Amino acid sequence: MTDPIIQARQVEKYYAQSRDARIQVISATDLAIYPGEIVALLGPSGSGKSTLLRMLSGLSQPSAGQVLWHGKDLGTTEVNVSIVFQSFALFPWLTVLENVEAPLRARGMQAQQRYRSSLKILDTVGLDGFEAAYPKELSGGMRQRVGFARALVVEPEVLFMDEPFSALDVLTAENLRSELLELWHKKTIPTKSIFLVTHNIEEAVLLADRIIVLGRNPGHVRTDFKVQLAQPRDRKTQAFTALVDYIYKVLTRPDVVPTEVPVLADGRRVRDQRQMRYEMLPHARPGGIAGLLELIIDLGGRTDIYRLADELAFEIDDLFPIVEAGQLLGFLKVEEGDAAITPEGREYAESEILKQKELFRKAALDHVLLLRQISRALANKTDHSVSEEFFLDMLDEQFSEDECERQLATAINWGRYAELFDWDDARRRFMLHVHEGEEPAELTVEGGVEPEQQEKAG
């Protein structure tokens, strides 16, 4: 078998937290990139796709394990890779030609040589005649062509692409995909392998020779397989559709929770997010959840989520959080890529506004530990007010700093909608919401905030 260009051996990524714990973003993973193939990396938001790309390309160091370049440690040898980013990342004060020349200038190439190389690659990607233009004069598609030209001018052995088509309109993205395939198959570009991060399942099946699907919390390889479809590929064929459905089922089928938590070489325990005390709240709004439930009811109470996303012209990654939120609250059941509404979900979707709030409040308290804790802390504080810092400190044990903020923002959105509490944004404090005719109730602390913590909550 051909030797890999890049090989990851048990690479991991984790971040240190307080109390000798660590948040694991990528679990121990083996992966290899071989010459002559386009590899697509798929996975839901938060699965670590971009993190893995950064480790394989040398932009980020793994916390554990090793990345090899032609059998040598990536950190000790000279590598030849380029990256095309989702945001065009061009220098606005430079012309198209100067942008493409920038990496060659950084490598110390002489002016005449880099001029010739840059002109040649601009012609290859269809930008001949735009050398003197500035990025602000170009359309999104043309700016991304400049990004491709800048990445290819150094003649990389491996071209990494981090969702390069997601910022473009549908037709422009389709055109660029076709042109990339044409350059690849005609060997117009010297690149030996392409590694594409995407959340678009059809894009992966259209382009890739091999597809890797990640699960999350922490990121891990769910499946890694070769695409046995000849190019060019037709979206309308049964084989194409069957492969898309298979990948979607892999993405939506719940992971099996492991029975053991991994232990680091130094004896400290890794905090595996699949065993977290707090649920990972999907970042979805109650209105979006209700809207999805109504659509599913109109479709007979059950639907294929991938096809629904396609019909709504949604990116599947945008629909995932809403589906996950409905599942977490008990309004949906997801099996093999299909979402089926539950009796609770149907009642919620078909109720009047005030009844919806009541049902959402019950579901949130039944299923979301963080919202239970906030409600109980507020009910048991004498002034019925708690600073956000108290809950950020608890979330910090399990989430990164940015994710703590996002989790709390989602909890605030859900809690205010359900009238569990009020929120003072200026003071960054939660306050108990008292319903008309009610007095604040004394709630028990079962599964929530311990009595000795209540004084700290102020």
FITOR-438056 format. One record per residue (C-alpha): x, y, z. Coordinates in steps of 0.5 Angstrom, whole numbers, plus 500, padded with zeros to 3 digits. Layout:
BEGIN
XYZ
...
end
This chain:
BEGIN
500500500
502507499
506511505
501516507
504524507
501525513
499521519
496522526
498517531
493517537
492525537
488528542
486536544
484538551
484544555
486545562
481547567
481548575
481542580
486538575
481536570
481537563
476538557
477534551
476536545
479531540
479524543
485519541
485519534
489515528
488518521
492518515
492522508
495519502
497521496
492521490
486522494
481528496
479527503
472530506
471531514
464531516
461532523
456536527
458543530
463542536
465536533
472538532
473538525
477545524
481543530
483536527
485540521
489545524
493539528
494535521
497542518
501544523
498550525
496547532
500542536
496536539
496535547
498528546
500523540
504525534
503528527
508525522
510528515
513523511
514519517
518524521
515528526
511534524
514539528
521537526
521537519
519542513
512541511
509543504
502545506
497550504
490552507
484555504
479558509
472560509
473567510
477569504
482572509
485577503
489583505
485589502
490593501
494589496
492587489
490580487
497579484
500582490
496577495
498571491
505573491
505574499
507567501
512567496
515573498
515570505
519564503
524569500
523568492
526573488
521578485
521575477
520568479
514570484
511574479
511569473
509563478
503568481
501570474
501562472
496560477
492566476
491564469
489557472
484559476
481564471
483570474
487572468
486580467
484581474
492582477
491589478
484589482
483590489
479585493
473590494
472590487
471583486
465578488
465573493
467567488
472571485
475573492
475565494
479564487
484569489
484565496
485558492
491561487
494564494
494557497
496553490
502558488
507555493
505548490
503545496
503537497
497537501
492543500
487543506
480547505
476549511
469550509
471554503
465554499
460556505
460563505
458563497
452563494
449556491
451557484
458560485
459554490
457549485
461552480
468553484
467545486
466543479
473547477
476544483
475537481
477539473
484542476
485536480
483530475
487534469
493534474
493542472
495543480
501540483
497538489
498530491
492530496
486535498
483535505
476538506
473540512
465541510
458540514
455539507
454532506
452532498
459536497
463531501
459526496
460530490
468531491
471526496
474519494
474518502
470521507
471521515
465522519
466525526
462524533
463529538
463530545
469529545
471529537
472522535
472518528
465515527
466512520
472512515
470509508
472510501
467513496
466507490
462512485
465514479
467521477
463526475
457524480
450525479
446527485
440524482
442517482
440512487
447510489
449517490
442518494
443512498
450514500
448521503
442517507
448513510
452519512
446522515
444516519
451516522
451523524
444523527
445516531
446517538
453515540
454509545
457512552
463509554
464505561
470508562
473515563
480515560
486517564
492521562
499518563
501523569
495520572
490526572
483524569
481527563
474530563
470526557
464531555
460524553
459523561
458531563
454532569
451538565
447537558
450540552
445545551
444546543
444553541
436554539
431558540
424556543
421559537
425555532
423549536
416550535
416552528
420545527
415541530
409545526
413543520
413535522
406535524
404538517
409532514
405527518
409527525
415524522
420526517
427525514
431531517
436531511
430531506
427537510
433541511
434540503
427542502
427548507
434550503
437550510
444547511
444541515
448544520
443550522
438545523
441540527
441544534
434545533
433538532
437536538
433542542
427538541
430531542
433534549
426537551
422530550
418534544
422529538
425522538
430521533
432515530
436513524
436520521
428521522
425525527
418523530
414528534
412525541
405526544
409532548
411535542
405535539
401538545
406544545
406545538
398545538
397549544
396557545
402561547
401561554
400554554
406553550
410557555
407552561
409546557
416549555
417550563
415543565
420540559
426545561
425543568
425536567
430535562
435541563
439541570
442548569
435551568
433547575
439549578
438556577
431556579
432553585
438557587
433563586
427560590
432559596
436566596
433570601
433576595
431571590
437574586
444570583
450573579
451570573
458568575
456563580
453559574
459560570
464558575
460551575
460551568
467552567
468545570
466542564
466547558
471552555
470559557
467561550
462555551
460557558
458564555
454560550
451555554
449561559
446565553
442559551
439558558
437565559
434565553
430559554
429561562
426567560
421565555
419559560
418565565
423561570
426567571
428574569
435577567
438584568
443584563
446591566
447587573
448580570
444577575
438572575
432574578
426570580
420571576
414571580
407569576
401573578
398571584
404567587
409567592
416565591
416557593
421554597
424549593
429543595
436542592
435535590
440535584
442542584
445547588
448545595
446549601
453551603
453554596
447558597
451564601
456564595
451565590
450572592
end
